[in-house]
Amino acid sequence: MVLQPGDERAQKIGKAIASQSANDILHALQDGPKTAGDLASSLAMPMGTVKYHLENLLDAGLLEVRETRYSVKGREIKVYGLKDQLLIVAPRVQNIRSILLKYATLFGIVILASLAGYAMLPIATAPPGMGGSGDTAFQAEKTAGIMAEPAMRADSAAQVLSLDPVLAFFLGGCLVILILLLYEVAVWRRLK
């Protein structure tokens, strides 16, 4: 999850982890899920303090309720655990050069993926009988040194048609990058 300083989610997370008690709770939950009672006794904190911080951490999206148990008296007991996520705090992009650099990198990735797809295309679209024993007529012609003209046409047509998925991937990737770039430039201009 990418957060920008000052947005609502970042403020909730900052408020939730601002106190030492909240940090102690997070460290205690690294060992595994625990109930509020388990946390209160292991950290020697009042139950009210533990529940306050658990609610803040839940609201910020740092914790989750893993399961619900019931006590002997029938009361609901929640078991809390750390939410498995990666948080990245990044400032807003302020100049057009960094936007263009980011999308140039994405374009390079699309080019490399397209080239890799093109290189793997002959492996994925090998004609029947090549490397296998399924097409005996093709094998007989190959061993006799005779290559039928229709077979050559079909093979070259298959190669031309097999470029279409790679080309479609490349053009689709370029289109997505172009749309994202135009959107980000429009947002950048509005914020300027």
CORQUI-V302332 format. One record per residue. N is the residue number from 1. RES is the residue in one small letter. PHI is phi in radians with two decimals (none if undefined). OMEGA is omega as a letter, one per 40 degrees, with the letter a starting at -180 (* if undefined). D_CENTER is the distance of its C-alpha to the mean C-alpha in whole Angstrom. Layout:
N_RES_PHI_OMEGA_D_CENTER, N_RES_PHI_OMEGA_D_CENTER
//
This chain:
1_m_none_a_10, 2_v_-1.74_i_12, 3_l_-1.99_i_16, 4_q_-1.90_a_19, 5_p_-0.96_i_22, 6_g_1.70_i_24, 7_d_-1.31_a_22, 8_e_-1.04_a_23, 9_r_-1.15_i_20, 10_a_-1.12_i_20, 11_q_-1.16_i_24, 12_k_-1.11_i_24, 13_i_-1.13_i_22, 14_g_-1.05_i_24, 15_k_-1.15_a_27, 16_a_-1.19_a_26, 17_i_-1.78_a_26, 18_a_-1.23_a_29, 19_s_-1.73_i_31, 20_q_-1.14_i_32, 21_s_-1.09_i_32, 22_a_-1.12_i_29, 23_n_-1.14_i_27, 24_d_-1.10_i_30, 25_i_-1.13_i_28, 26_l_-1.06_i_25, 27_h_-1.15_i_26, 28_a_-1.16_a_28, 29_l_-1.38_i_25, 30_q_-1.14_i_23, 31_d_-1.31_i_26, 32_g_2.52_a_25, 33_p_-1.07_a_25, 34_k_-2.55_i_29, 35_t_-1.52_i_31, 36_a_-1.09_i_32, 37_g_-1.10_i_35, 38_d_-1.07_a_34, 39_l_-1.15_a_33, 40_a_-1.07_a_36, 41_s_-1.30_a_38, 42_s_-1.28_a_36, 43_l_-1.74_a_36, 44_a_0.95_i_39, 45_m_-2.05_i_38, 46_p_-1.12_a_39, 47_m_-1.04_i_38, 48_g_-1.08_i_38, 49_t_-1.13_a_36, 50_v_-1.09_a_33, 51_k_-1.12_i_33, 52_y_-1.03_a_32, 53_h_-1.23_i_30, 54_l_-1.10_i_28, 55_e_-1.13_i_28, 56_n_-1.11_a_27, 57_l_-1.20_i_24, 58_l_-1.14_a_23, 59_d_-1.09_i_23, 60_a_-1.37_i_21, 61_g_1.48_i_18, 62_l_-1.57_i_18, 63_l_-2.12_i_20, 64_e_-2.49_i_20, 65_v_-1.48_a_23, 66_r_-1.38_i_23, 67_e_-2.78_i_26, 68_t_-2.17_i_29, 69_r_-1.98_i_33, 70_y_-2.19_a_36, 71_s_-1.33_i_39, 72_v_-1.07_a_42, 73_k_-1.46_i_44, 74_g_1.56_i_41, 75_r_-1.41_i_39, 76_e_-1.36_i_35, 77_i_-2.15_a_33, 78_k_-1.58_i_29, 79_v_-1.90_a_28, 80_y_-1.73_i_25, 81_g_-2.54_i_22, 82_l_-1.22_i_19, 83_k_-1.41_a_16, 84_d_-1.44_a_13, 85_q_-2.73_i_11, 86_l_-1.94_i_11, 87_l_-1.90_i_13, 88_i_-2.14_i_13, 89_v_-1.83_a_17, 90_a_-2.33_i_17, 91_p_-1.23_i_20, 92_r_-1.15_i_21, 93_v_-1.28_a_21, 94_q_-1.87_a_25, 95_n_-2.25_a_26, 96_i_-1.21_a_25, 97_r_-1.10_i_25, 98_s_-1.19_i_22, 99_i_-1.13_a_20, 100_l_-1.13_i_22, 101_l_-1.11_i_21, 102_k_-1.08_a_17, 103_y_-1.34_i_18, 104_a_-1.15_i_20, 105_t_-1.11_i_17, 106_l_-1.10_i_15, 107_f_-1.12_i_18, 108_g_-1.07_i_19, 109_i_-1.15_i_15, 110_v_-1.10_i_16, 111_i_-1.09_a_20, 112_l_-1.09_i_19, 113_a_-1.15_i_17, 114_s_-1.16_i_20, 115_l_-1.12_i_22, 116_a_-1.14_i_21, 117_g_-1.12_i_21, 118_y_-1.14_i_24, 119_a_-1.18_a_25, 120_m_-1.53_a_24, 121_l_-1.05_i_26, 122_p_-1.07_i_29, 123_i_-1.23_a_28, 124_a_-1.30_a_26, 125_t_-2.07_i_29, 126_a_-1.13_a_32, 127_p_-1.14_i_35, 128_p_-1.04_i_37, 129_g_1.65_i_39, 130_m_-1.49_i_38, 131_g_1.47_i_37, 132_g_-2.19_a_38, 133_s_-1.98_a_41, 134_g_-1.40_a_41, 135_d_-1.96_a_43, 136_t_-1.29_i_46, 137_a_-1.12_i_48, 138_f_-1.13_i_45, 139_q_-1.14_a_46, 140_a_-1.14_i_50, 141_e_-1.13_a_49, 142_k_-1.16_a_47, 143_t_-1.24_i_50, 144_a_-1.41_i_53, 145_g_1.42_a_51, 146_i_-1.88_i_51, 147_m_-2.08_a_48, 148_a_-1.23_a_49, 149_e_-1.05_i_48, 150_p_-1.08_i_46, 151_a_-1.14_i_44, 152_m_-1.16_i_43, 153_r_-1.12_a_42, 154_a_-1.12_a_40, 155_d_-1.16_a_38, 156_s_-1.21_i_38, 157_a_-1.15_i_37, 158_a_-1.13_i_34, 159_q_-1.19_i_33, 160_v_-1.14_i_33, 161_l_-1.19_a_31, 162_s_-1.28_i_29, 163_l_-1.30_a_28, 164_d_-1.02_i_27, 165_p_-1.09_i_23, 166_v_-1.18_i_22, 167_l_-1.12_i_24, 168_a_-1.11_i_22, 169_f_-1.08_a_19, 170_f_-1.08_a_20, 171_l_-1.15_i_22, 172_g_-1.12_i_19, 173_g_-1.08_i_16, 174_c_-1.11_i_19, 175_l_-1.11_i_20, 176_v_-1.10_i_16, 177_i_-1.10_i_17, 178_l_-1.10_i_20, 179_i_-1.10_i_20, 180_l_-1.11_i_17, 181_l_-1.11_i_20, 182_l_-1.09_i_22, 183_y_-1.10_a_21, 184_e_-1.16_i_20, 185_v_-1.15_i_24, 186_a_-1.12_i_25, 187_v_-1.15_i_24, 188_w_-1.06_i_25, 189_r_-1.14_i_28, 190_r_-1.15_a_28, 191_l_-1.39_a_28, 192_k_-1.16_*_30
//
